[in-house]
Amino acid sequence: MRSAQSLYWALVYSDAVSYVDENIATYKSMATAARAGNVRVFEDLEHAVANAWLVIEAVPEKLNLKISTFATLEQIAPKDCILATNSSSYKSSEMIIKISDDTKRRVLNTHYYMPPENMVVELMTDGFTDSAIFPFLTERFIESGAKPYVARKESTGFIFNRLWAAVKRETLTILSEGVSDAEEIDSLWTEMFVKGGARPCKTMDQVGLDTVAFIEGHYIAERGLSSTHTTDFLKNNYLDQGKLGNKSDKGGLYPPKSKEGTINGVIEERTANEKTSADRSLLVLDVGLSASEPSAGAGAILQLSTDGSAPKKILSGQALPDGIAVDHSKQRMFWTCMGVPAEKDGAIYSANLDGSDQHTVIDSGTINTPKQLALDTSTDRIYFCDREGCTVYRCSYDGSDLEVLARNGGTASYTTGQANAMNWCVGIAVSRAHKKIYWSQKGPSKGGRGRIFSAAIDMPEGKTAETREDVKCILYGLPEPIDIEVDEVNGKLYWTDRGELPWGNTLSCVDLDEQGKPVLKEPAVLPSHFVISRRFHEAIGLQVDAERERVYVSDLGGGVYVCDLNGKNKRTIWQDEKRAFTGLAML
């Protein structure tokens, strides 16, 4: 008969496994890792940690118990295993008095909060921790969907709990003095910090650090507080150097702001690499070929903020997704899946922006390799290119009325090689202002023979895709043009290039005249005339945000970038070597 203790632990193990089973989908939606792991339970600690690379103790908050736990782990865990504590009360340096100096280099705090609702994890040294552990663990935590923050030095309470401790102390003081009540305090906090989005350091810069110091001086005098870490700190490190916050060109707690352009005639200021209200979130496609276990079905749709936080997975299990577009009025996204080249198994899908209510627009068996796509939201139509099919199509949002707009040679036989590659259609853009469609034909890989074509949106009367005479090659000799987009506000055509250096792996742009034709400043068409930003890694996706004066680019090297409309001030939004990004769209 099993003992009461044995039954108790059996129930605990069962609850742990049940929790994982019930919540794994939520965690997977936030993770960037290629696949989920699994959970196993052990009654014997030695077997549990035998092959571990990371062990996190979460025993009760009793210091002696934690000290003995680390001493045990030193003996039974692998000698290269990272040993962490989830303690919120004790610094890891307090737990290492019985382990060797060599083992101390593998110990640190990793304090979680309440996942999956709160995915924050704080990392902190024990005073001896090998510095290489922090970037390594940061990457692993991001892969799991966590949001890691690293304390620069040992600190009781880490980062957040110190902030929270100060809030608690002042809240209790307000209550004790009868200044307010609990409901009113919570309501005020919600208005200021939850709804208003106020942030401590940003708010101090906005108010002015000199004003902050002046107000803090009143509290110091009234309460007999120390000024060492408040007004003295501000005076010595900021005020004496003229760093007063937003009103100072020297900045404040944040670096000085730079003027980056105008939006509707109003100067927009922002700190370099800082997200502002002008920045949008993005939907980005991962084709799945750089995953830990690459496959034709490892693709995903991710939602990416521009603030540097980890992407959120919207949909997984996609078959080589390549192009994506959003109809904001309908809150719906449309994307292509290439399938296997040379097979008629490409498809187009649509779904709500959260991935729900997915529908097949064009099922496999009709088209070959659908690439980039564009929407005409005024007519509810999808325009897309079929690469190996050498065809430009359009159809209704529901897939009906599929129409061939342009078709090149080589379609019937699906031949391979450079001859057919010259006919491959890849990127596409629609311009209602010019009543034209534009598409790229990339040419052979690294061949420098890419071209961009244009034609009327609507088929000329009495003509077919094969007989229409308005198809014009407007640019040629390009490295390897992929995605294209028309900026109708500023009258420009943008495109990404793969291809060979120095003019491949670039973002390019050309002015368009009133008829939608390129304005060429010199008779010769040279790629160098159009390049505005370089050094991408197999550039693919492109989105122009004319209103906010931004251009977004994604590449197969796992990077997503943003720059100004002229290509200046390029910066990396996100980089992940285990991703291969193709198309992207703005939310």
N, C-alpha and C positions, 0 to 999 in steps of 0.2 A: 504494500500500500504506500502511495506517495506521501511524503511529509507535507505539512502545511506550508513550510518554506518553499519546497519544490513546486507546489501548486501555485503559490504566489508568483514565483518567477516565471512560471509557464504563462500565467495571465499577462504579466508585464511584457514578455517577449511577443505574445500574440497581439497585444495592443500596439506595440511598436511596428510590427509588420503591417497591421491593418492601417495604421496611420500613413505609412509609405504608400501602400496600395491605393488609398483613398485620395492622396494629395499629389502623387507623382505627376499627373497631367498638368497641374498648376505650376509645378516647378519646371517641367519641360518647356512650358510656354515662355518662361523667362530665361532659360539657359541658352548658351551658344554652343555647348558641346554637341558633338555629332550624335551621340546616343546616351540614353540614360543608363545608370548602373543598376545594381540590384542590392537588396538588403539580406543579410544573413545574421542569425543570432547564435550566440555561444554561451554556454555556462562556464566555460573555462577561459580565463583571460589570456593565458599563454597561447592557446590556439587562435584566439581572436586577433592577436596582434602579430602573429608569426611572420606574415608577409606584408605588413602595413608600411606605407610611406608617410602616413600622417595619423597620429592618434590624438584625439581631443578628449580630455577628461572632463566629466560633468558630475563628479561625485558631490555629496552635500557640502555646503560652505563651512567646513570645519578645517582649519589650517593644518592641524596635525595629520588628518586623513589625507589631505592633498600632498603633504610632504612625503608621506609613506607611499602614496600612489606613484609619484614620480620616481622614487627610489626603486620601486618594483618594475616600473616601465623601463628604467635604464637597464635592468638585468634581462628582461625577456623580449623587448622589442628589437628590431633590426638596428644595427649601429649607425645607419644613415637615416633612420626614421625621425621625422619632425614630431616633437612632443609639445602639445598645446593645452592650455587650460581655458575653459569657458567661464571662468570665475568673473563676476562683476564686482566682487568685494576685495579681492586680494590681487596684488601684483605678482606676476610669476616669479619675480626675484625672491619673494618670501617663501616659495615652495621648493627651492633648489638647494637647500642647505645640506642635503644628504647625497647629492650626485656629484660626479666628477666635473672638472672644468671643461673637459672636452664635450661632455653631454650638455652642459649649460649653453653651448653654442647652438644647440638644436631646440631650445625651449623658448616659448613666447606665449603671450596672451592672444587668443582669438575669441573675442566676445560677441556672440550673436544676440539679437533681440527677439523678435517674435515672427519668424518666417512662417508661412510665405507672405503674410500681410506686410511685414517689415523685413526687408532683405539686407539691412545694414549689418556689417561685421567689422569690428574694430580690432586692429592688430597693434601689439605693443611689445617692445623688447623686454627681456629680463635683465638687461644691462650687459649681457654677453652674447646675445643672439647674432649669428652670422648675418651680415647685411644682405647677402644674396638671397636669403629666405624670403624677404619681404616682397620683392618684385615677382619672385616665383609663385608665392602663395596668392598674391594679388591677381595674377593671370588665371590661376586655377579657380579662385572665387568668382571672378567675372564669368568664366565659362559655365559655372553652376548657376548663374543668375544673381549671385550676391552682389552687394555694393560695398566693397572694402574701403576702409579709411585707416590710415597708418598714423599713430601717434609718434611724433618726432623724438620723444624721450619718455621715460617712465613717468606715469602720472596716475595717482589714485583717482579712480573714476574715469580713466581714459579721457575721451574728448566730450562725448555727449553727456555722460552722467555728471560731469562737472558743470556743464551748462544747466542740466536739469536740477542739480543740487542747489544752484544759486536761485533758480526760479522757485523751487520749493521753499527755500528759506525766506525769500521775500514775500511769497504768497502767505505763508503762515504768519509772518510778522504783520501783514496787512489785516489778516483775520483777527489776530490777537489784539491789535490796536483798535479794532472796530471800525476801520476805514471803509470796508466793503464786506460783502458776503460771498459765499462760494459760487452761487449762480451768476452773480454779476461779474465776478472775476473771469469765469469761464466764457461768458458771453463777450466780454471785452477782448479776451485773448483770441476768440474765434474771429471777431471782426478785424482785428489788427494783424494777426499772424497767419490765420488759416485762410480767410477770404482775401485779406489785403496782401498776403504773401510777403510781409515784412521780414527782412533777414538782418541779424545783428550787425554784421560788419558793413553791409551795404547801407543800412539805415544810419549808422554813425557817420559814414562818409557823406551821406546826403545832408544830414543835419549840420555837419562840420565838426571836425575834431576839436577845434578851439571851444566850440559851444559845449561839446561833450565834456571836456575838461572843466569848464566853468561850472556846469551843473553838478558834476561829480564832486567838485570842491565843496559845495553846500552840504552834501551828504557826509563828507569827511569831517567837516567842522561840527556838524550837528550830532554825529554818532561817534565821534572819536575814532574813525577808521584809519587804517594805514594808507598812505598815498603811494607806496613803493610800486605797486603793480598796476596803478591806474593813472593818476595825473602825472606822477613822476615819469612813468613809462612813456606816456604820450608826449610830454615835454621833451624828453631826451631823444626820442626816436623819430618824432614826427613834427611837432610844433616848432622846435628850434631850427628845423630844416625847411620850414615853409610848406610842409605837407599837411594841408588842412582838410583834404577830402575833395569832393566834387567841385568846389568853388576854386580849387587851386590847380594850376597847370602842372604841379608836381605830384598830384594825386594824394592819396591818403593811405588807408589800410589796403586799398586796391591800387594797382599801378595807375599812372596818369592815363586819361582817355585821349583817343585820337579821333579826329574827324574823318569819317570814311565815305562821305558822299551825301547826297540829298535824296529825300523821298518826298515827292510832291512839293518841292521847294523848301522843305524844312530840313535843316542840318541834322543828320543822325550821328550821334556820338556813341562810341562804345570802346571798352577796353579790349585789346587784342585777345582773340580766342574766347571772348565772352559771349554767351548766348544772350540775346535781347528779345524784346517782344516782337521784333521784326523777323526773327528766325522761325522757320517752320519745322515741324517734324517731317520725316521722310519714310516712305515705304521702299525697301531695298530688296532686290532678289539675290539670293545666294544660289548659284548653279549647282553647288554640292560637290564639285570636283576637287576641292582642297580639303575636304573633311578628313577626319582621322580614318574613316572608312569610306572613301569616295565611291559613289555609285551613281547610276543614271536616275535613281529615285531618291537621292539625298538632298535635293534642293529644298529651299525654304523661302518664305516671305517674312521679312523682319520689319519691325517699326523702329526707327532710329531717331532719337532726339539729337539736337545739335550741341548739347551741353557736355558731351563726352561720356555720358552714362551708357551702360551696356544696352545693346539692342534687345527688343522684346520680340519673341517669335510669335508670329500670327498664324502661319500655316507651315507644316512640314510635309515631307513625302512627295515633293513635286519633282516631275520628270524633266530635269534640265530647263528650269524657267529662264526666260530671256528678256521679255519686254513687259512693262507694266504701266498703266495709266489710271487716273482717278477722275470720275465725274463727281465733283463736289456737291452739285445740286441734288444728286440722287444718293450721295454718301455710299458710292459703290466703286469697287476696283475691278479692273479687267487685266488679265495677264496671259502670256503665251507660255506653253511648254514645248520645247523643241522636239522631244522624243529622240529616237535614233536617226542620225543623218542617213539619207538615201532610202529611208522607209517612210511610207505614208502613215506615220503615227503621231504627228504633231497635233496639238489641241489648243483651244482657247477657253478660258474659264472666267467667271465673274463671281463676286461675293461681296457681302457687306464689308466695311473697312475693318471690322474686328474678326473677319474670317468666317462669319456665320452665313447661312443661306447661300451656300455655294451652288452654282449652276454651270453646266457645260454649255458653252456658246457654240463651239465647233468641236465635234468629237473626232477621235483619231480615225483615219481612213479616208479623210477628205483632202487634207493638206499635208505637205511634207515637213518642212522645218520652219514654223512661224518664228519670226525674230522680234524686232521692235514693233510697237503698235502705237497709234495715236487715236484720239477721240475727237469727233466733231459733235460737241454737246448740243449744238443747235438743231441737229437732225437725228441725234441718238444713233450715230454710226461709228463703227470701228474700222480704222484703216490699218493694214498690217502688211509686212513683207514676208514672203516664203522664200528662204534662201536657196536651197537646192531645187525648189520648184521654180525659181527664177521668175517669180510672179508678184505683182502688187494687187492686193485684194481690198475690198471693203464689204461690210455686212451690217445688218442691224444689230442692236445690242443683244437680241435674243438669238442671233445666228442666222436669221432668215435673210433672204435677198442677197445671198453671197454673189459678188460681182467681181469679175476680173477687170482691172483697170489698165494693167500693162503686163505683157508677157514677153520674155526673151527666149532665144533659142536654147535648146538643150533640155527643155522641160520634159518632153515625152520620154526620153531615154534615161533621164537622171544620170547623165554621164559625169565622170569625175575629171579632175585635172585642171590645168590653168585655163583652158579654153572655156570650160563651163564656169569657172570661178569668176571670170570677167562678167558673167551674166547674173551672178548671185546678188539678189536684192536683200538689204539688211535693215538700215534705218529708214524711218519715214516721219514726215511732218505734214501737217495740214494748215494752210493759211487761208482763212475766209477773206481776209482783207485783200489778198492778191488773187483769190479764186483759183488757187493752185495746190497741188500736192508736190512734195519733194521727197526723193528717196536716194539712198546711197547704194552703189554697187562696189563692194570693197576690193574686188580683184584678187589675184593670188597673194598668199601670205608673204609679207615683206617685199612685195613686188613693185610698189610705187606706181601702181596703175589704177588706183581707185578713182571713181567718178561719182558725181552727184547729178541727178536728173530732175526735171520738172515737167509737169503736164497740167492741163486743166482739171479741176476737181471732177467735173461731169464729162462723160464721154461725148465727143462731138457727134452730132446727128449723122446717122448712117454709117458710123465707124465701129470697129471692134478693137479689142486690145491689141490685136496683131496688125490692124490696118490704120489705126489712128496716126496722124501725121504731126501732132502737136507735142510729142515727146522730145524734149531737148536736153542735151548734155550741157550743163551750165558750168561745171568745173571738172577738171581732169588732171591726171598726173599726181594724185594725192597718195599719201603713204598707204592708208587702208581705212577709209572712212567707215564709221560704224553708225552710231546714233546721231540724229540730226534734229534740230528744233528751230522754228521761226520765232523771233522776238518781234511781234507785230507792233509793239509800243515804240520801239526804237528803230525798226526797219532793218533788222539784221538776221542773218542765217548763221547758226552755230552748229558745229559738229565735233565729235570725238574721232581721233585717229588711233589705230593700233600701228602696225608697220614698223619700219626700221628707223633708228636714230640717224640724224638729229631731229628730224621733223615728224617722226612717228611718235606714238604715245604722248599725244598732245591734245589740247583744246584749241580749236580754230574758230574764226569768225570772219564774215564778209558783209559789207553793207549791201542792201537790196534797193533797187530803184522803185519807182511807182508801179512798174509792171512786174515786180518781183524777180528781176534779173540781177545778178551780181554786178556791183560797181567795181570794175577792175582799174586800179590806178596805173598799171603798166600793161602793155600788150601781152607780155609773157605771163603765163599762169604758173607760178612757182609756189610750192607749199609754204616756204618761208614767209611769203607775203601775208599769210592768214593766221599763223600761230600766235596765240596770245598767252598760253600757259603750257609748260612742259613738265617732263619728268613724272609722268604717270606710269603705271605698270600694267600694260595691256588695257588701255582706256576703253570703256564700253558705254555705260549709262550716262545720260545727260538730262538735266532739267534747268530751264531758265526761269527765274523769278524776277521779271522785269519790274514789278511793283516795289520789291524790296532791294532791287539791284544786286541780285545774287545769281551765281551759276553753280550748280551742283554737278559733280562728276563722280562716277564709281568705276573701279577697275578690277580685273581678275586677280590682282595681287592682294585683294582683301582690303582695299582702301576706299573711303568715301571722303570727298574733298569739297570745299566751298571756296569761291573766289569772287571778286568784283566782276561786273559785266565786261570790263576791259582786261580781265585775266590777272589783275594785280591782287595782292594780299591773299594769296592762296594759303590755305591751312587745311590740316587733316582733321576731319570730324571723328573718324573712327578707323582703326587699323586692326585687322585680325588675319594672321597668316593662314588660319584654318578656314577662311572664307574665300570664295571667288565670286565677287559681285558682278552682276550684269546690269539689268535695267533698274531704274529708280523713278519714283514719282513723289510729288509733294502732297502732304496732307493739309 
